[in-house]
C-alpha cells in the first residue's frame, strides 16, 4: 500500500534537510539562485588555481617549499589517534587517508627528525 507523506508530516530536521537540498539543486529563487551558485563554484575553482599559482611562484627551486619541521616537536599521539578513530568510523575517509599517507611516503620518503 502506498501512502502520501506531505512536507508538514516531516520532522524538523527532515524539513531543514529537504529545504537545503532543494536550495542546493536550484529549485528556489530561479535564475538568481543559479547565478549565485555559479559564482560560488567559479570562485572556489579560482581559489584552487590561484593558490597553486601563488605557491609555484614562491617555492624555492628544486624544493617542496614547505617550512622545515622544528627539531624538537611534541608527540602527536592524540591527533593521530583521533584521525585513526575517524578513519575506522568513516571507512572511505580512512581509505583515503591511508592512500594519501602511502603516496606521501613514496614521494617524499621518511624524513629524519633533524631535517
Jmol script that loads the backbone (N, CA, C; Angstrom):
load data "model"
ATOM      1  N   UNK A   1       0.840  -1.178   0.000  1.00  0.00           N
ATOM      2  CA  UNK A   1       0.000   0.000   0.000  1.00  0.00           C
ATOM      3  C   UNK A   1       0.886   1.242   0.000  1.00  0.00           C
ATOM      4  N   UNK A   2       0.557   2.178  -0.824  1.00  0.00           N
ATOM      5  CA  UNK A   2       1.290   3.429  -0.904  1.00  0.00           C
ATOM      6  C   UNK A   2       0.641   4.464  -0.010  1.00  0.00           C
ATOM      7  N   UNK A   3       1.454   5.311   0.557  1.00  0.00           N
ATOM      8  CA  UNK A   3       0.892   6.392   1.366  1.00  0.00           C
ATOM      9  C   UNK A   3       1.509   7.699   0.895  1.00  0.00           C
ATOM     10  N   UNK A   4       0.779   8.764   1.098  1.00  0.00           N
ATOM     11  CA  UNK A   4       1.231  10.091   0.696  1.00  0.00           C
ATOM     12  C   UNK A   4       1.726  10.828   1.935  1.00  0.00           C
ATOM     13  N   UNK A   5       2.985  11.198   1.917  1.00  0.00           N
ATOM     14  CA  UNK A   5       3.570  11.922   3.046  1.00  0.00           C
ATOM     15  C   UNK A   5       3.799  13.358   2.613  1.00  0.00           C
ATOM     16  N   UNK A   6       3.196  14.279   3.340  1.00  0.00           N
ATOM     17  CA  UNK A   6       3.344  15.688   2.987  1.00  0.00           C
ATOM     18  C   UNK A   6       4.544  16.295   3.710  1.00  0.00           C
ATOM     19  N   UNK A   7       4.920  17.487   3.287  1.00  0.00           N
ATOM     20  CA  UNK A   7       6.043  18.193   3.894  1.00  0.00           C
ATOM     21  C   UNK A   7       5.776  18.476   5.372  1.00  0.00           C
ATOM     22  N   UNK A   8       4.536  18.739   5.725  1.00  0.00           N
ATOM     23  CA  UNK A   8       4.180  19.058   7.110  1.00  0.00           C
ATOM     24  C   UNK A   8       4.356  17.855   8.038  1.00  0.00           C
ATOM     25  N   UNK A   9       4.291  16.643   7.497  1.00  0.00           N
ATOM     26  CA  UNK A   9       4.443  15.463   8.344  1.00  0.00           C
ATOM     27  C   UNK A   9       5.909  15.089   8.570  1.00  0.00           C
ATOM     28  N   UNK A  10       6.836  15.795   7.896  1.00  0.00           N
ATOM     29  CA  UNK A  10       8.263  15.592   8.148  1.00  0.00           C
ATOM     30  C   UNK A  10       8.621  16.120   9.524  1.00  0.00           C
ATOM     31  N   UNK A  11       9.670  15.574  10.098  1.00  0.00           N
ATOM     32  CA  UNK A  11      10.213  16.140  11.325  1.00  0.00           C
ATOM     33  C   UNK A  11      10.961  17.431  11.007  1.00  0.00           C
ATOM     34  N   UNK A  12      11.362  18.155  12.045  1.00  0.00           N
ATOM     35  CA  UNK A  12      12.033  19.448  11.847  1.00  0.00           C
ATOM     36  C   UNK A  12      13.364  19.282  11.100  1.00  0.00           C
ATOM     37  N   UNK A  13      14.148  18.295  11.476  1.00  0.00           N
ATOM     38  CA  UNK A  13      15.440  18.074  10.820  1.00  0.00           C
ATOM     39  C   UNK A  13      15.223  17.684   9.361  1.00  0.00           C
ATOM     40  N   UNK A  14      14.264  16.830   9.090  1.00  0.00           N
ATOM     41  CA  UNK A  14      13.977  16.404   7.719  1.00  0.00           C
ATOM     42  C   UNK A  14      13.513  17.579   6.867  1.00  0.00           C
ATOM     43  N   UNK A  15      12.751  18.510   7.452  1.00  0.00           N
ATOM     44  CA  UNK A  15      12.320  19.691   6.713  1.00  0.00           C
ATOM     45  C   UNK A  15      13.509  20.573   6.344  1.00  0.00           C
ATOM     46  N   UNK A  16      14.420  20.766   7.290  1.00  0.00           N
ATOM     47  CA  UNK A  16      15.600  21.590   7.020  1.00  0.00           C
ATOM     48  C   UNK A  16      16.466  20.937   5.943  1.00  0.00           C
ATOM     49  N   UNK A  17      16.656  19.625   6.034  1.00  0.00           N
ATOM     50  CA  UNK A  17      17.454  18.914   5.028  1.00  0.00           C
ATOM     51  C   UNK A  17      16.781  18.994   3.661  1.00  0.00           C
ATOM     52  N   UNK A  18      15.472  18.827   3.618  1.00  0.00           N
ATOM     53  CA  UNK A  18      14.736  18.907   2.362  1.00  0.00           C
ATOM     54  C   UNK A  18      14.852  20.294   1.748  1.00  0.00           C
ATOM     55  N   UNK A  19      14.719  21.321   2.586  1.00  0.00           N
ATOM     56  CA  UNK A  19      14.850  22.699   2.099  1.00  0.00           C
ATOM     57  C   UNK A  19      16.265  22.953   1.585  1.00  0.00           C
ATOM     58  N   UNK A  20      17.269  22.512   2.333  1.00  0.00           N
ATOM     59  CA  UNK A  20      18.659  22.705   1.915  1.00  0.00           C
ATOM     60  C   UNK A  20      18.977  21.986   0.613  1.00  0.00           C
ATOM     61  N   UNK A  21      18.453  20.769   0.464  1.00  0.00           N
ATOM     62  CA  UNK A  21      18.678  20.011  -0.760  1.00  0.00           C
ATOM     63  C   UNK A  21      18.027  20.697  -1.953  1.00  0.00           C
ATOM     64  N   UNK A  22      16.812  21.173  -1.777  1.00  0.00           N
ATOM     65  CA  UNK A  22      16.127  21.865  -2.868  1.00  0.00           C
ATOM     66  C   UNK A  22      16.831  23.174  -3.216  1.00  0.00           C
ATOM     67  N   UNK A  23      17.317  23.882  -2.217  1.00  0.00           N
ATOM     68  CA  UNK A  23      18.066  25.112  -2.463  1.00  0.00           C
ATOM     69  C   UNK A  23      19.360  24.811  -3.213  1.00  0.00           C
ATOM     70  N   UNK A  24      20.040  23.741  -2.807  1.00  0.00           N
ATOM     71  CA  UNK A  24      21.282  23.338  -3.454  1.00  0.00           C
ATOM     72  C   UNK A  24      21.054  22.950  -4.915  1.00  0.00           C
ATOM     73  N   UNK A  25      19.924  22.334  -5.187  1.00  0.00           N
ATOM     74  CA  UNK A  25      19.638  21.881  -6.546  1.00  0.00           C
ATOM     75  C   UNK A  25      19.034  22.980  -7.412  1.00  0.00           C
ATOM     76  N   UNK A  26      18.807  24.163  -6.851  1.00  0.00           N
ATOM     77  CA  UNK A  26      18.323  25.296  -7.640  1.00  0.00           C
ATOM     78  C   UNK A  26      16.833  25.338  -7.855  1.00  0.00           C
ATOM     79  N   UNK A  27      16.069  24.732  -6.986  1.00  0.00           N
ATOM     80  CA  UNK A  27      14.615  24.724  -7.143  1.00  0.00           C
ATOM     81  C   UNK A  27      13.947  25.981  -6.600  1.00  0.00           C
ATOM     82  N   UNK A  28      14.687  26.781  -5.826  1.00  0.00           N
ATOM     83  CA  UNK A  28      14.135  28.023  -5.283  1.00  0.00           C
ATOM     84  C   UNK A  28      14.830  29.216  -5.924  1.00  0.00           C
ATOM     85  N   UNK A  29      14.150  30.312  -6.012  1.00  0.00           N
ATOM     86  CA  UNK A  29      14.683  31.611  -6.434  1.00  0.00           C
ATOM     87  C   UNK A  29      15.117  31.650  -7.891  1.00  0.00           C
ATOM     88  N   UNK A  30      14.820  30.624  -8.655  1.00  0.00           N
ATOM     89  CA  UNK A  30      15.013  30.638 -10.099  1.00  0.00           C
ATOM     90  C   UNK A  30      16.415  30.971 -10.571  1.00  0.00           C
ATOM     91  N   UNK A  31      16.461  31.910 -11.524  1.00  0.00           N
ATOM     92  CA  UNK A  31      17.721  32.244 -12.185  1.00  0.00           C
ATOM     93  C   UNK A  31      18.716  32.891 -11.221  1.00  0.00           C
ATOM     94  N   UNK A  32      18.231  33.633 -10.229  1.00  0.00           N
ATOM     95  CA  UNK A  32      19.124  34.266  -9.252  1.00  0.00           C
ATOM     96  C   UNK A  32      19.921  33.214  -8.478  1.00  0.00           C
ATOM     97  N   UNK A  33      19.282  32.116  -8.111  1.00  0.00           N
ATOM     98  CA  UNK A  33      19.971  31.032  -7.406  1.00  0.00           C
ATOM     99  C   UNK A  33      21.036  30.415  -8.296  1.00  0.00           C
ATOM    100  N   UNK A  34      20.748  30.264  -9.559  1.00  0.00           N
ATOM    101  CA  UNK A  34      21.728  29.700 -10.481  1.00  0.00           C
ATOM    102  C   UNK A  34      22.930  30.632 -10.635  1.00  0.00           C
ATOM    103  N   UNK A  35      22.687  31.926 -10.674  1.00  0.00           N
ATOM    104  CA  UNK A  35      23.781  32.902 -10.788  1.00  0.00           C
ATOM    105  C   UNK A  35      24.665  32.840  -9.539  1.00  0.00           C
ATOM    106  N   UNK A  36      24.045  32.858  -8.354  1.00  0.00           N
ATOM    107  CA  UNK A  36      24.810  32.831  -7.102  1.00  0.00           C
ATOM    108  C   UNK A  36      25.590  31.519  -6.982  1.00  0.00           C
ATOM    109  N   UNK A  37      24.946  30.400  -7.283  1.00  0.00           N
ATOM    110  CA  UNK A  37      25.629  29.099  -7.213  1.00  0.00           C
ATOM    111  C   UNK A  37      26.784  29.019  -8.205  1.00  0.00           C
ATOM    112  N   UNK A  38      26.587  29.557  -9.387  1.00  0.00           N
ATOM    113  CA  UNK A  38      27.662  29.566 -10.384  1.00  0.00           C
ATOM    114  C   UNK A  38      28.819  30.445  -9.935  1.00  0.00           C
ATOM    115  N   UNK A  39      28.512  31.601  -9.350  1.00  0.00           N
ATOM    116  CA  UNK A  39      29.572  32.492  -8.864  1.00  0.00           C
ATOM    117  C   UNK A  39      30.377  31.831  -7.753  1.00  0.00           C
ATOM    118  N   UNK A  40      29.707  31.135  -6.863  1.00  0.00           N
ATOM    119  CA  UNK A  40      30.406  30.430  -5.783  1.00  0.00           C
ATOM    120  C   UNK A  40      31.294  29.328  -6.364  1.00  0.00           C
ATOM    121  N   UNK A  41      30.779  28.566  -7.324  1.00  0.00           N
ATOM    122  CA  UNK A  41      31.563  27.488  -7.933  1.00  0.00           C
ATOM    123  C   UNK A  41      32.780  28.031  -8.678  1.00  0.00           C
ATOM    124  N   UNK A  42      32.594  29.101  -9.431  1.00  0.00           N
ATOM    125  CA  UNK A  42      33.716  29.703 -10.162  1.00  0.00           C
ATOM    126  C   UNK A  42      34.733  30.267  -9.180  1.00  0.00           C
ATOM    127  N   UNK A  43      34.254  30.867  -8.084  1.00  0.00           N
ATOM    128  CA  UNK A  43      35.160  31.400  -7.066  1.00  0.00           C
ATOM    129  C   UNK A  43      35.990  30.312  -6.405  1.00  0.00           C
ATOM    130  N   UNK A  44      35.379  29.180  -6.090  1.00  0.00           N
ATOM    131  CA  UNK A  44      36.124  28.072  -5.492  1.00  0.00           C
ATOM    132  C   UNK A  44      37.154  27.499  -6.462  1.00  0.00           C
ATOM    133  N   UNK A  45      36.782  27.387  -7.720  1.00  0.00           N
ATOM    134  CA  UNK A  45      37.731  26.908  -8.723  1.00  0.00           C
ATOM    135  C   UNK A  45      38.886  27.904  -8.870  1.00  0.00           C
ATOM    136  N   UNK A  46      38.578  29.197  -8.865  1.00  0.00           N
ATOM    137  CA  UNK A  46      39.623  30.219  -8.976  1.00  0.00           C
ATOM    138  C   UNK A  46      40.550  30.188  -7.770  1.00  0.00           C
ATOM    139  N   UNK A  47      40.011  29.948  -6.570  1.00  0.00           N
ATOM    140  CA  UNK A  47      40.858  29.834  -5.379  1.00  0.00           C
ATOM    141  C   UNK A  47      41.830  28.668  -5.514  1.00  0.00           C
ATOM    142  N   UNK A  48      41.371  27.559  -6.045  1.00  0.00           N
ATOM    143  CA  UNK A  48      42.250  26.409  -6.222  1.00  0.00           C
ATOM    144  C   UNK A  48      43.376  26.715  -7.201  1.00  0.00           C
ATOM    145  N   UNK A  49      43.039  27.326  -8.310  1.00  0.00           N
ATOM    146  CA  UNK A  49      44.047  27.621  -9.334  1.00  0.00           C
ATOM    147  C   UNK A  49      45.014  28.698  -8.855  1.00  0.00           C
ATOM    148  N   UNK A  50      44.493  29.796  -8.319  1.00  0.00           N
ATOM    149  CA  UNK A  50      45.383  30.885  -7.894  1.00  0.00           C
ATOM    150  C   UNK A  50      46.231  30.477  -6.697  1.00  0.00           C
ATOM    151  N   UNK A  51      45.721  29.617  -5.825  1.00  0.00           N
ATOM    152  CA  UNK A  51      46.527  29.123  -4.714  1.00  0.00           C
ATOM    153  C   UNK A  51      47.728  28.346  -5.201  1.00  0.00           C
ATOM    154  N   UNK A  52      47.522  27.486  -6.186  1.00  0.00           N
ATOM    155  CA  UNK A  52      48.634  26.726  -6.752  1.00  0.00           C
ATOM    156  C   UNK A  52      49.620  27.652  -7.452  1.00  0.00           C
ATOM    157  N   UNK A  53      49.118  28.629  -8.199  1.00  0.00           N
ATOM    158  CA  UNK A  53      50.000  29.558  -8.912  1.00  0.00           C
ATOM    159  C   UNK A  53      50.838  30.360  -7.925  1.00  0.00           C
ATOM    160  N   UNK A  54      50.233  30.852  -6.841  1.00  0.00           N
ATOM    161  CA  UNK A  54      50.996  31.612  -5.842  1.00  0.00           C
ATOM    162  C   UNK A  54      52.049  30.739  -5.174  1.00  0.00           C
ATOM    163  N   UNK A  55      51.703  29.486  -4.854  1.00  0.00           N
ATOM    164  CA  UNK A  55      52.689  28.588  -4.255  1.00  0.00           C
ATOM    165  C   UNK A  55      53.830  28.346  -5.231  1.00  0.00           C
ATOM    166  N   UNK A  56      53.502  28.107  -6.513  1.00  0.00           N
ATOM    167  CA  UNK A  56      54.515  27.801  -7.517  1.00  0.00           C
ATOM    168  C   UNK A  56      55.468  28.982  -7.718  1.00  0.00           C
ATOM    169  N   UNK A  57      54.947  30.196  -7.644  1.00  0.00           N
ATOM    170  CA  UNK A  57      55.795  31.379  -7.817  1.00  0.00           C
ATOM    171  C   UNK A  57      56.732  31.591  -6.635  1.00  0.00           C
ATOM    172  N   UNK A  58      56.328  31.181  -5.447  1.00  0.00           N
ATOM    173  CA  UNK A  58      57.120  31.435  -4.249  1.00  0.00           C
ATOM    174  C   UNK A  58      58.003  30.281  -3.806  1.00  0.00           C
ATOM    175  N   UNK A  59      57.786  29.085  -4.321  1.00  0.00           N
ATOM    176  CA  UNK A  59      58.562  27.946  -3.825  1.00  0.00           C
ATOM    177  C   UNK A  59      60.004  28.021  -4.321  1.00  0.00           C
ATOM    178  N   UNK A  60      60.958  27.617  -3.476  1.00  0.00           N
ATOM    179  CA  UNK A  60      62.356  27.611  -3.903  1.00  0.00           C
ATOM    180  C   UNK A  60      62.576  26.581  -5.009  1.00  0.00           C
ATOM    181  N   UNK A  61      63.602  26.812  -5.809  1.00  0.00           N
ATOM    182  CA  UNK A  61      63.896  25.895  -6.908  1.00  0.00           C
ATOM    183  C   UNK A  61      64.294  24.531  -6.355  1.00  0.00           C
ATOM    184  N   UNK A  62      63.753  23.479  -6.955  1.00  0.00           N
ATOM    185  CA  UNK A  62      64.063  22.079  -6.621  1.00  0.00           C
ATOM    186  C   UNK A  62      63.756  21.716  -5.166  1.00  0.00           C
ATOM    187  N   UNK A  63      62.814  22.405  -4.546  1.00  0.00           N
ATOM    188  CA  UNK A  63      62.410  22.066  -3.168  1.00  0.00           C
ATOM    189  C   UNK A  63      60.900  22.117  -3.087  1.00  0.00           C
ATOM    190  N   UNK A  64      60.383  21.533  -2.046  1.00  0.00           N
ATOM    191  CA  UNK A  64      58.934  21.484  -1.868  1.00  0.00           C
ATOM    192  C   UNK A  64      58.372  22.851  -1.519  1.00  0.00           C
ATOM    193  N   UNK A  65      59.116  23.650  -0.783  1.00  0.00           N
ATOM    194  CA  UNK A  65      58.638  24.968  -0.403  1.00  0.00           C
ATOM    195  C   UNK A  65      57.900  24.985   0.921  1.00  0.00           C
ATOM    196  N   UNK A  66      57.769  23.842   1.562  1.00  0.00           N
ATOM    197  CA  UNK A  66      57.119  23.786   2.866  1.00  0.00           C
ATOM    198  C   UNK A  66      58.140  24.170   3.940  1.00  0.00           C
ATOM    199  N   UNK A  67      57.703  24.795   5.034  1.00  0.00           N
ATOM    200  CA  UNK A  67      58.654  25.142   6.091  1.00  0.00           C
ATOM    201  C   UNK A  67      59.253  23.891   6.737  1.00  0.00           C
ATOM    202  N   UNK A  68      60.477  24.041   7.228  1.00  0.00           N
ATOM    203  CA  UNK A  68      61.157  22.911   7.876  1.00  0.00           C
ATOM    204  C   UNK A  68      60.495  22.589   9.207  1.00  0.00           C
ATOM    205  N   UNK A  69      60.534  21.328   9.587  1.00  0.00           N
ATOM    206  CA  UNK A  69      59.970  20.914  10.868  1.00  0.00           C
ATOM    207  C   UNK A  69      60.908  21.328  11.999  1.00  0.00           C
ATOM    208  N   UNK A  70      60.353  21.719  13.122  1.00  0.00           N
ATOM    209  CA  UNK A  70      61.221  22.029  14.263  1.00  0.00           C
ATOM    210  C   UNK A  70      61.907  20.756  14.758  1.00  0.00           C
ATOM    211  N   UNK A  71      63.158  20.864  15.241  1.00  0.00           N
ATOM    212  CA  UNK A  71      63.891  19.656  15.661  1.00  0.00           C
ATOM    213  C   UNK A  71      63.241  18.946  16.847  1.00  0.00           C
ATOM    214  N   UNK A  72      62.679  19.675  17.783  1.00  0.00           N
ATOM    215  CA  UNK A  72      62.019  19.073  18.951  1.00  0.00           C
ATOM    216  C   UNK A  72      60.522  19.313  18.840  1.00  0.00           C
ATOM    217  N   UNK A  73      59.849  18.442  18.140  1.00  0.00           N
ATOM    218  CA  UNK A  73      58.402  18.623  18.015  1.00  0.00           C
ATOM    219  C   UNK A  73      57.693  17.727  19.028  1.00  0.00           C
ATOM    220  N   UNK A  74      56.595  18.195  19.576  1.00  0.00           N
ATOM    221  CA  UNK A  74      55.876  17.385  20.572  1.00  0.00           C
ATOM    222  C   UNK A  74      55.206  16.184  19.924  1.00  0.00           C
ATOM    223  N   UNK A  75      55.001  15.117  20.692  1.00  0.00           N
ATOM    224  CA  UNK A  75      54.325  13.941  20.124  1.00  0.00           C
ATOM    225  C   UNK A  75      52.886  14.279  19.757  1.00  0.00           C
ATOM    226  N   UNK A  76      52.427  13.670  18.693  1.00  0.00           N
ATOM    227  CA  UNK A  76      51.077  13.946  18.201  1.00  0.00           C
ATOM    228  C   UNK A  76      50.179  12.728  18.379  1.00  0.00           C
ATOM    229  N   UNK A  77      50.312  12.052  19.515  1.00  0.00           N
ATOM    230  CA  UNK A  77      49.542  10.825  19.723  1.00  0.00           C
ATOM    231  C   UNK A  77      48.039  11.061  19.701  1.00  0.00           C
ATOM    232  N   UNK A  78      47.585  12.137  20.339  1.00  0.00           N
ATOM    233  CA  UNK A  78      46.139  12.409  20.378  1.00  0.00           C
ATOM    234  C   UNK A  78      45.620  12.722  18.974  1.00  0.00           C
ATOM    235  N   UNK A  79      46.376  13.493  18.212  1.00  0.00           N
ATOM    236  CA  UNK A  79      45.981  13.849  16.848  1.00  0.00           C
ATOM    237  C   UNK A  79      45.919  12.596  15.970  1.00  0.00           C
ATOM    238  N   UNK A  80      46.958  11.782  16.003  1.00  0.00           N
ATOM    239  CA  UNK A  80      46.983  10.567  15.193  1.00  0.00           C
ATOM    240  C   UNK A  80      45.911   9.574  15.641  1.00  0.00           C
ATOM    241  N   UNK A  81      45.697   9.475  16.946  1.00  0.00           N
ATOM    242  CA  UNK A  81      44.665   8.581  17.454  1.00  0.00           C
ATOM    243  C   UNK A  81      43.269   9.000  17.026  1.00  0.00           C
ATOM    244  N   UNK A  82      43.003  10.310  17.057  1.00  0.00           N
ATOM    245  CA  UNK A  82      41.676  10.775  16.647  1.00  0.00           C
ATOM    246  C   UNK A  82      41.473  10.594  15.151  1.00  0.00           C
ATOM    247  N   UNK A  83      42.533  10.791  14.349  1.00  0.00           N
ATOM    248  CA  UNK A  83      42.415  10.535  12.912  1.00  0.00           C
ATOM    249  C   UNK A  83      42.183   9.055  12.631  1.00  0.00           C
ATOM    250  N   UNK A  84      42.876   8.195  13.372  1.00  0.00           N
ATOM    251  CA  UNK A  84      42.677   6.753  13.196  1.00  0.00           C
ATOM    252  C   UNK A  84      41.247   6.357  13.568  1.00  0.00           C
ATOM    253  N   UNK A  85      40.732   6.911  14.649  1.00  0.00           N
ATOM    254  CA  UNK A  85      39.354   6.626  15.057  1.00  0.00           C
ATOM    255  C   UNK A  85      38.365   7.083  13.993  1.00  0.00           C
ATOM    256  N   UNK A  86      38.570   8.288  13.457  1.00  0.00           N
ATOM    257  CA  UNK A  86      37.694   8.763  12.383  1.00  0.00           C
ATOM    258  C   UNK A  86      37.797   7.864  11.148  1.00  0.00           C
ATOM    259  N   UNK A  87      39.014   7.399  10.855  1.00  0.00           N
ATOM    260  CA  UNK A  87      39.202   6.505   9.714  1.00  0.00           C
ATOM    261  C   UNK A  87      38.506   5.170   9.883  1.00  0.00           C
ATOM    262  N   UNK A  88      38.387   4.705  11.123  1.00  0.00           N
ATOM    263  CA  UNK A  88      37.673   3.451  11.378  1.00  0.00           C
ATOM    264  C   UNK A  88      36.162   3.667  11.295  1.00  0.00           C
ATOM    265  N   UNK A  89      35.703   4.799  11.827  1.00  0.00           N
ATOM    266  CA  UNK A  89      34.263   5.086  11.806  1.00  0.00           C
ATOM    267  C   UNK A  89      33.785   5.355  10.385  1.00  0.00           C
ATOM    268  N   UNK A  90      34.534   6.213   9.664  1.00  0.00           N
ATOM    269  CA  UNK A  90      34.198   6.560   8.286  1.00  0.00           C
ATOM    270  C   UNK A  90      35.208   5.848   7.374  1.00  0.00           C
ATOM    271  N   UNK A  91      34.834   4.686   6.887  1.00  0.00           N
ATOM    272  CA  UNK A  91      35.774   3.817   6.175  1.00  0.00           C
ATOM    273  C   UNK A  91      36.335   4.445   4.903  1.00  0.00           C
ATOM    274  N   UNK A  92      35.509   5.147   4.150  1.00  0.00           N
ATOM    275  CA  UNK A  92      36.015   5.763   2.925  1.00  0.00           C
ATOM    276  C   UNK A  92      37.026   6.853   3.243  1.00  0.00           C
ATOM    277  N   UNK A  93      36.779   7.606   4.301  1.00  0.00           N
ATOM    278  CA  UNK A  93      37.742   8.616   4.740  1.00  0.00           C
ATOM    279  C   UNK A  93      39.038   7.940   5.179  1.00  0.00           C
ATOM    280  N   UNK A  94      38.923   6.837   5.901  1.00  0.00           N
ATOM    281  CA  UNK A  94      40.103   6.105   6.349  1.00  0.00           C
ATOM    282  C   UNK A  94      40.899   5.559   5.178  1.00  0.00           C
ATOM    283  N   UNK A  95      40.213   5.044   4.171  1.00  0.00           N
ATOM    284  CA  UNK A  95      40.912   4.532   2.990  1.00  0.00           C
ATOM    285  C   UNK A  95      41.620   5.667   2.257  1.00  0.00           C
ATOM    286  N   UNK A  96      40.981   6.817   2.171  1.00  0.00           N
ATOM    287  CA  UNK A  96      41.598   7.970   1.521  1.00  0.00           C
ATOM    288  C   UNK A  96      42.821   8.430   2.292  1.00  0.00           C
ATOM    289  N   UNK A  97      42.724   8.492   3.624  1.00  0.00           N
ATOM    290  CA  UNK A  97      43.880   8.894   4.429  1.00  0.00           C
ATOM    291  C   UNK A  97      45.020   7.907   4.262  1.00  0.00           C
ATOM    292  N   UNK A  98      44.719   6.633   4.188  1.00  0.00           N
ATOM    293  CA  UNK A  98      45.751   5.610   4.017  1.00  0.00           C
ATOM    294  C   UNK A  98      46.438   5.745   2.659  1.00  0.00           C
ATOM    295  N   UNK A  99      45.668   5.986   1.607  1.00  0.00           N
ATOM    296  CA  UNK A  99      46.244   6.161   0.271  1.00  0.00           C
ATOM    297  C   UNK A  99      47.136   7.402   0.228  1.00  0.00           C
ATOM    298  N   UNK A 100      46.675   8.513   0.812  1.00  0.00           N
ATOM    299  CA  UNK A 100      47.476   9.738   0.830  1.00  0.00           C
ATOM    300  C   UNK A 100      48.751   9.523   1.633  1.00  0.00           C
ATOM    301  N   UNK A 101      48.659   8.837   2.753  1.00  0.00           N
ATOM    302  CA  UNK A 101      49.847   8.572   3.575  1.00  0.00           C
ATOM    303  C   UNK A 101      50.855   7.731   2.792  1.00  0.00           C
ATOM    304  N   UNK A 102      50.370   6.692   2.104  1.00  0.00           N
ATOM    305  CA  UNK A 102      51.277   5.842   1.307  1.00  0.00           C
ATOM    306  C   UNK A 102      51.915   6.631   0.172  1.00  0.00           C
ATOM    307  N   UNK A 103      51.137   7.436  -0.533  1.00  0.00           N
ATOM    308  CA  UNK A 103      51.694   8.242  -1.618  1.00  0.00           C
ATOM    309  C   UNK A 103      52.711   9.253  -1.091  1.00  0.00           C
ATOM    310  N   UNK A 104      52.447   9.809   0.085  1.00  0.00           N
ATOM    311  CA  UNK A 104      53.387  10.740   0.695  1.00  0.00           C
ATOM    312  C   UNK A 104      54.701  10.042   1.020  1.00  0.00           C
ATOM    313  N   UNK A 105      54.630   8.821   1.542  1.00  0.00           N
ATOM    314  CA  UNK A 105      55.837   8.063   1.866  1.00  0.00           C
ATOM    315  C   UNK A 105      56.609   7.687   0.601  1.00  0.00           C
ATOM    316  N   UNK A 106      55.884   7.353  -0.463  1.00  0.00           N
ATOM    317  CA  UNK A 106      56.556   7.013  -1.718  1.00  0.00           C
ATOM    318  C   UNK A 106      57.220   8.251  -2.327  1.00  0.00           C
ATOM    319  N   UNK A 107      56.501   9.379  -2.330  1.00  0.00           N
ATOM    320  CA  UNK A 107      57.021  10.584  -2.975  1.00  0.00           C
ATOM    321  C   UNK A 107      58.142  11.249  -2.171  1.00  0.00           C
ATOM    322  N   UNK A 108      57.994  11.314  -0.854  1.00  0.00           N
ATOM    323  CA  UNK A 108      58.937  12.083  -0.047  1.00  0.00           C
ATOM    324  C   UNK A 108      59.772  11.238   0.909  1.00  0.00           C
ATOM    325  N   UNK A 109      59.401   9.981   1.089  1.00  0.00           N
ATOM    326  CA  UNK A 109      60.163   9.106   1.977  1.00  0.00           C
ATOM    327  C   UNK A 109      60.017   9.511   3.439  1.00  0.00           C
ATOM    328  N   UNK A 110      60.725   8.814   4.266  1.00  0.00           N
ATOM    329  CA  UNK A 110      60.703   9.098   5.710  1.00  0.00           C
ATOM    330  C   UNK A 110      61.808  10.094   5.989  1.00  0.00           C
ATOM    331  N   UNK A 111      61.429  11.313   6.376  1.00  0.00           N
ATOM    332  CA  UNK A 111      62.402  12.363   6.650  1.00  0.00           C
ATOM    333  C   UNK A 111      62.815  12.274   8.089  1.00  0.00           C
ATOM    334  N   UNK A 112      64.114  12.377   8.348  1.00  0.00           N
ATOM    335  CA  UNK A 112      64.618  12.307   9.726  1.00  0.00           C
ATOM    336  C   UNK A 112      64.152  13.488  10.558  1.00  0.00           C
ATOM    337  N   UNK A 113      64.332  13.381  11.883  1.00  0.00           N
ATOM    338  CA  UNK A 113      63.855  14.420  12.793  1.00  0.00           C
ATOM    339  C   UNK A 113      64.641  15.706  12.651  1.00  0.00           C
ATOM    340  N   UNK A 114      65.870  15.661  12.185  1.00  0.00           N
ATOM    341  CA  UNK A 114      66.671  16.873  12.089  1.00  0.00           C
ATOM    342  C   UNK A 114      66.426  17.672  10.824  1.00  0.00           C
ATOM    343  N   UNK A 115      65.702  17.141   9.872  1.00  0.00           N
ATOM    344  CA  UNK A 115      65.512  17.832   8.587  1.00  0.00           C
ATOM    345  C   UNK A 115      64.239  18.616   8.604  1.00  0.00           C
TER     346      UNK A 115
END
end "model"
wireframe off; spacefill off
backbone 0.3
color backbone group
